[in-house]
Amino acid sequence: MLKHPTLLWLLIPYALFLGALPLVDRVHPTILGLPFLFAWLLLATLLTPAAVYLAWRGDRKRGRV
């Protein structure tokens, strides 16, 4: 069993940046005029603070922070 299950939120940015990168490495389609890969990396960058916040909130609820 995991000792800190809320830290699993921190795997989301890793999966978005590295794990899915070979799957999204293409120029077409474009999203809002951006190549798909650039739009994917922008989305991953914007979701990273949300994942860190959720991990922090989970630790705070358990009294670890």
ZAVOLO-232165 format. One record per atom (N, C-alpha, C, O): y, x negated, z negated; atom name; residue in three letters; chain. Coordinates in Angstrom, 2 decimals. Each point is the difference from the previous one (the first is absolute). Example, Ala and Ser with C-alpha at 12.3 -4.5 7.8 and 13.67 -1.06 7.14 Angstrom:
Y | X | Z | a | r | c
-5.69 | -13.19 | -7.80 | N | ALA | A
1.19 | 0.89 | 0.00 | CA | ALA | A
1.20 | -0.90 | 0.00 | C | ALA | A
-0.02 | -1.04 | -0.66 | O | ALA | A
1.07 | 1.39 | 1.38 | N | SER | A
1.19 | -0.82 | -0.06 | CA | SER | A
1.09 | 0.77 | -0.73 | C | SER | A
1.11 | -0.51 | -0.17 | O | SER | A
END
This chain:
Y | X | Z | a | r | c
-1.18 | -0.84 | 0.00 | N | MET | A
1.18 | 0.84 | 0.00 | CA | MET | A
1.24 | -0.88 | 0.00 | C | MET | A
0.01 | -1.08 | -0.59 | O | MET | A
1.01 | 1.54 | 1.25 | N | LEU | A
1.23 | -0.78 | 0.11 | CA | LEU | A
0.77 | -0.01 | -1.30 | C | LEU | A
0.10 | 1.02 | -0.69 | O | LEU | A
0.43 | -2.16 | 0.37 | N | LYS | A
0.78 | -0.12 | -1.22 | CA | LYS | A
1.41 | 0.57 | 0.18 | C | LYS | A
0.55 | 0.61 | -0.92 | O | LYS | A
0.03 | -0.80 | 2.10 | N | HIS | A
1.34 | 0.51 | 0.29 | CA | HIS | A
-0.04 | 0.78 | 1.32 | C | HIS | A
0.40 | -0.55 | 1.04 | O | HIS | A
-0.86 | 1.79 | -1.05 | N | PRO | A
-0.14 | 0.74 | 1.26 | CA | PRO | A
1.33 | 0.29 | 0.69 | C | PRO | A
0.03 | 0.19 | 1.21 | O | PRO | A
1.07 | -0.17 | -1.96 | N | THR | A
1.29 | 0.27 | 0.64 | CA | THR | A
0.44 | -1.16 | 0.90 | C | THR | A
0.85 | 0.19 | 0.87 | O | THR | A
-1.42 | -1.36 | -1.07 | N | LEU | A
0.37 | -1.13 | 0.84 | CA | LEU | A
-0.59 | 0.12 | 1.41 | C | LEU | A
0.33 | -0.78 | 0.88 | O | LEU | A
-1.21 | 1.75 | -0.68 | N | LEU | A
-0.53 | 0.24 | 1.34 | CA | LEU | A
1.11 | 0.43 | 0.96 | C | LEU | A
-0.14 | -0.17 | 1.21 | O | LEU | A
1.24 | 0.72 | -1.75 | N | TRP | A
1.14 | 0.34 | 0.85 | CA | TRP | A
0.51 | -1.23 | 0.74 | C | TRP | A
0.55 | 0.11 | 1.10 | O | TRP | A
-0.72 | -1.28 | -1.69 | N | LEU | A
0.52 | -1.22 | 0.61 | CA | LEU | A
-0.86 | -0.46 | 1.18 | C | LEU | A
0.39 | -0.91 | 0.72 | O | LEU | A
-1.54 | 1.52 | -0.52 | N | LEU | A
-0.81 | -0.31 | 1.17 | CA | LEU | A
0.50 | 0.70 | 1.26 | C | LEU | A
-0.34 | -0.40 | 1.11 | O | LEU | A
1.14 | 1.44 | -1.28 | N | ILE | A
0.53 | 0.72 | 1.15 | CA | ILE | A
0.85 | -0.89 | 0.90 | C | ILE | A
-0.24 | -0.03 | 1.20 | O | ILE | A
1.23 | -0.70 | -1.75 | N | PRO | A
0.76 | -0.88 | 0.89 | CA | PRO | A
-0.87 | -1.05 | 0.68 | C | PRO | A
0.21 | -0.32 | 1.17 | O | PRO | A
-1.18 | -0.23 | -1.89 | N | TYR | A
-0.90 | -0.98 | 0.58 | CA | TYR | A
-0.75 | 0.60 | 1.19 | C | TYR | A
-0.11 | -0.61 | 1.06 | O | TYR | A
-0.40 | 1.82 | -1.25 | N | ALA | A
-0.75 | 0.66 | 1.06 | CA | ALA | A
0.90 | 0.32 | 1.19 | C | ALA | A
-0.41 | -0.13 | 1.15 | O | ALA | A
1.63 | 0.55 | -1.43 | N | LEU | A
0.91 | 0.34 | 1.09 | CA | LEU | A
0.43 | -1.23 | 0.80 | C | LEU | A
0.07 | 0.05 | 1.23 | O | LEU | A
0.21 | -1.14 | -1.92 | N | PHE | A
0.48 | -1.19 | 0.69 | CA | PHE | A
-1.12 | -0.77 | 0.67 | C | PHE | A
0.13 | -0.38 | 1.17 | O | PHE | A
-1.22 | 0.13 | -1.87 | N | LEU | A
-1.03 | -0.89 | 0.52 | CA | LEU | A
-1.23 | 0.73 | 0.52 | C | LEU | A
-0.52 | -0.32 | 1.07 | O | LEU | A
0.06 | 1.29 | -1.82 | N | GLY | A
-1.24 | 0.66 | 0.37 | CA | GLY | A
0.09 | 0.80 | 1.28 | C | GLY | A
-0.93 | 0.00 | 0.80 | O | GLY | A
2.05 | 0.68 | -0.60 | N | ALA | A
0.14 | 0.86 | 1.17 | CA | ALA | A
0.71 | -0.69 | 1.16 | C | ALA | A
0.11 | 0.58 | 1.08 | O | ALA | A
0.34 | -1.79 | -1.26 | N | LEU | A
0.77 | -0.68 | 1.03 | CA | LEU | A
-0.76 | -0.13 | 1.32 | C | LEU | A
0.60 | 0.26 | 1.05 | O | LEU | A
-1.86 | -0.63 | -1.03 | N | PRO | A
-0.69 | -0.07 | 1.30 | CA | PRO | A
-0.13 | 1.37 | 0.69 | C | PRO | A
-0.13 | 0.07 | 1.22 | O | PRO | A
0.17 | 0.99 | -1.99 | N | LEU | A
-0.14 | 1.33 | 0.57 | CA | LEU | A
1.29 | 0.52 | 0.63 | C | LEU | A
-0.04 | 0.85 | 0.89 | O | LEU | A
1.18 | -1.35 | -1.34 | N | VAL | A
1.29 | 0.51 | 0.47 | CA | VAL | A
0.73 | -0.99 | 0.88 | C | VAL | A
1.16 | 0.22 | 0.32 | O | VAL | A
-1.79 | -1.30 | 0.06 | N | ASP | A
0.65 | -1.04 | 0.79 | CA | ASP | A
0.12 | 0.44 | 1.46 | C | ASP | A
-0.79 | -0.40 | 0.85 | O | ASP | A
1.81 | 1.21 | -0.59 | N | ARG | A
0.26 | 0.46 | 1.36 | CA | ARG | A
1.47 | 0.34 | 0.14 | C | ARG | A
0.68 | 0.24 | -1.00 | O | ARG | A
-0.20 | -0.23 | 2.20 | N | VAL | A
1.40 | 0.30 | 0.26 | CA | VAL | A
0.21 | 1.48 | 0.22 | C | VAL | A
0.98 | 0.58 | -0.47 | O | VAL | A
-1.91 | 0.05 | 1.18 | N | HIS | A
0.14 | 1.43 | 0.29 | CA | HIS | A
-0.96 | 0.77 | -0.87 | C | HIS | A
-1.12 | -0.47 | -0.16 | O | HIS | A
1.44 | 1.56 | -0.39 | N | PRO | A
1.20 | 0.80 | 0.21 | CA | PRO | A
1.18 | -0.54 | -0.80 | C | PRO | A
-0.16 | -0.86 | -0.86 | O | PRO | A
1.32 | 1.37 | 1.16 | N | THR | A
1.19 | -0.37 | -0.76 | CA | THR | A
0.34 | 1.15 | -0.94 | C | THR | A
-0.23 | 1.17 | 0.30 | O | THR | A
0.77 | -1.53 | -1.44 | N | ILE | A
0.41 | 0.98 | -1.00 | CA | ILE | A
1.48 | -0.21 | -0.26 | C | ILE | A
0.41 | -1.06 | -0.47 | O | ILE | A
0.39 | 2.06 | 0.77 | N | LEU | A
1.46 | -0.08 | -0.12 | CA | LEU | A
0.55 | -1.21 | 0.75 | C | LEU | A
0.95 | -0.64 | -0.45 | O | LEU | A
-1.55 | 0.33 | 1.58 | N | GLY | A
0.45 | -1.11 | 0.82 | CA | GLY | A
-0.50 | -1.36 | -0.44 | C | GLY | A
0.33 | -1.02 | 0.61 | O | GLY | A
-1.11 | 0.98 | -1.67 | N | LEU | A
-0.54 | -1.27 | -0.50 | CA | LEU | A
-1.44 | -0.15 | 0.48 | C | LEU | A
-0.73 | 0.98 | 0.08 | O | LEU | A
0.32 | -2.21 | 0.23 | N | PRO | A
-1.42 | -0.20 | 0.31 | CA | PRO | A
-0.85 | 0.41 | -1.20 | C | PRO | A
0.43 | -0.08 | -1.14 | O | PRO | A
-1.64 | 0.52 | 1.42 | N | PHE | A
-0.86 | 0.55 | -1.04 | CA | PHE | A
-0.23 | -1.00 | -1.13 | C | PHE | A
0.02 | 0.38 | -1.17 | O | PHE | A
-0.25 | -1.65 | 1.50 | N | LEU | A
-0.25 | -1.00 | -1.03 | CA | LEU | A
1.20 | -0.16 | -0.92 | C | LEU | A
-0.15 | -0.09 | -1.22 | O | LEU | A
1.36 | 0.05 | 1.81 | N | PHE | A
1.20 | -0.14 | -0.83 | CA | PHE | A
0.20 | 1.22 | -0.89 | C | PHE | A
0.36 | -0.13 | -1.16 | O | PHE | A
-0.61 | 1.32 | 1.71 | N | ALA | A
0.13 | 1.22 | -0.80 | CA | ALA | A
-1.01 | 0.00 | -1.13 | C | ALA | A
0.31 | 0.43 | -1.11 | O | ALA | A
-1.53 | -0.91 | 1.37 | N | TRP | A
-1.04 | -0.07 | -1.03 | CA | TRP | A
0.41 | -0.94 | -1.13 | C | TRP | A
-0.14 | 0.34 | -1.18 | O | TRP | A
0.65 | -1.52 | 1.53 | N | LEU | A
0.43 | -0.96 | -1.01 | CA | LEU | A
1.20 | 0.52 | -0.79 | C | LEU | A
0.11 | -0.26 | -1.20 | O | LEU | A
0.79 | 0.97 | 1.86 | N | LEU | A
1.14 | 0.59 | -0.70 | CA | LEU | A
-0.48 | 1.05 | -0.99 | C | LEU | A
0.49 | 0.06 | -1.13 | O | LEU | A
-1.43 | 0.77 | 1.53 | N | LEU | A
-0.56 | 1.01 | -0.91 | CA | LEU | A
-0.69 | -0.67 | -1.19 | C | LEU | A
0.16 | 0.44 | -1.14 | O | LEU | A
-0.93 | -1.49 | 1.39 | N | ALA | A
-0.69 | -0.70 | -1.08 | CA | ALA | A
1.00 | -0.61 | -0.97 | C | ALA | A
-0.21 | 0.01 | -1.21 | O | ALA | A
1.30 | -0.55 | 1.74 | N | THR | A
1.03 | -0.59 | -0.85 | CA | THR | A
0.67 | 1.05 | -0.87 | C | THR | A
0.31 | -0.26 | -1.16 | O | THR | A
-0.10 | 1.44 | 1.71 | N | LEU | A
0.63 | 1.08 | -0.77 | CA | LEU | A
-0.95 | 0.61 | -1.03 | C | LEU | A
0.45 | 0.51 | -1.02 | O | LEU | A
-1.75 | -0.57 | 1.27 | N | LEU | A
-0.96 | 0.57 | -0.95 | CA | LEU | A
-0.37 | -0.97 | -1.13 | C | LEU | A
-0.54 | 0.42 | -1.03 | O | LEU | A
0.82 | -1.69 | 1.20 | N | THR | A
-0.34 | -0.99 | -1.03 | CA | THR | A
0.70 | 0.28 | -1.34 | C | THR | A
-0.68 | -0.01 | -1.03 | O | THR | A
2.00 | 0.26 | 0.99 | N | PRO | A
0.61 | 0.32 | -1.30 | CA | PRO | A
-0.57 | 1.25 | -0.65 | C | PRO | A
-0.06 | 0.08 | -1.22 | O | PRO | A
-0.35 | 0.89 | 2.02 | N | ALA | A
-0.61 | 1.21 | -0.57 | CA | ALA | A
-1.33 | -0.33 | -0.67 | C | ALA | A
-0.30 | 0.52 | -1.07 | O | ALA | A
-0.49 | -1.39 | 1.69 | N | ALA | A
-1.28 | -0.39 | -0.60 | CA | ALA | A
0.22 | -0.80 | -1.28 | C | ALA | A
-0.73 | 0.19 | -0.98 | O | ALA | A
1.72 | -1.06 | 0.97 | N | VAL | A
0.30 | -0.78 | -1.21 | CA | VAL | A
0.48 | 0.93 | -1.10 | C | VAL | A
-0.36 | -0.18 | -1.16 | O | VAL | A
1.18 | 1.16 | 1.51 | N | TYR | A
0.49 | 0.95 | -1.00 | CA | TYR | A
-1.16 | 0.80 | -0.60 | C | TYR | A
-0.05 | 0.20 | -1.21 | O | TYR | A
-0.87 | 0.26 | 2.05 | N | LEU | A
-1.13 | 0.77 | -0.52 | CA | LEU | A
-0.89 | -0.84 | -0.91 | C | LEU | A
-0.51 | 0.51 | -1.00 | O | LEU | A
0.32 | -1.78 | 1.32 | N | ALA | A
-0.78 | -0.88 | -0.87 | CA | ALA | A
0.73 | -0.22 | -1.32 | C | ALA | A
-0.63 | 0.01 | -1.06 | O | ALA | A
1.93 | -0.20 | 1.11 | N | TRP | A
0.80 | -0.20 | -1.21 | CA | TRP | A
-0.01 | 1.26 | -0.87 | C | TRP | A
-0.14 | -0.08 | -1.22 | O | TRP | A
0.28 | 1.24 | 1.88 | N | ARG | A
0.01 | 1.26 | -0.76 | CA | ARG | A
-1.35 | 0.23 | -0.69 | C | ARG | A
-0.04 | 0.46 | -1.14 | O | ARG | A
-1.04 | -0.77 | 1.84 | N | GLY | A
-1.32 | 0.16 | -0.61 | CA | GLY | A
-0.21 | -0.92 | -1.19 | C | GLY | A
-0.58 | 0.41 | -1.00 | O | GLY | A
1.06 | -1.65 | 1.09 | N | ASP | A
-0.10 | -0.91 | -1.12 | CA | ASP | A
0.88 | 0.43 | -1.17 | C | ASP | A
-0.37 | -0.14 | -1.16 | O | ASP | A
1.54 | 0.66 | 1.49 | N | ARG | A
0.93 | 0.44 | -1.05 | CA | ARG | A
-0.59 | 1.19 | -0.77 | C | ARG | A
0.14 | 0.08 | -1.22 | O | ARG | A
-0.80 | 0.83 | 1.93 | N | LYS | A
-0.61 | 1.15 | -0.67 | CA | LYS | A
-1.09 | -0.41 | -0.96 | C | LYS | A
-0.24 | 0.67 | -1.00 | O | LYS | A
-0.44 | -1.76 | 1.30 | N | ARG | A
-1.07 | -0.49 | -0.87 | CA | ARG | A
0.52 | -0.98 | -1.05 | C | ARG | A
-0.79 | -0.55 | -0.77 | O | ARG | A
2.09 | 0.33 | 0.73 | N | GLY | A
0.59 | -0.85 | -1.03 | CA | GLY | A
-0.18 | -1.49 | 0.25 | C | GLY | A
0.05 | -0.79 | -0.95 | O | GLY | A
-0.27 | 0.40 | 2.18 | N | ARG | A
-0.19 | -1.43 | 0.30 | CA | ARG | A
1.28 | -0.70 | 0.38 | C | ARG | A
0.03 | -1.23 | 0.10 | O | ARG | A
1.04 | 1.98 | 0.11 | N | VAL | A
1.28 | -0.61 | 0.39 | CA | VAL | A
1.00 | 0.28 | -1.07 | C | VAL | A
1.15 | -0.42 | 0.12 | O | VAL | A
END
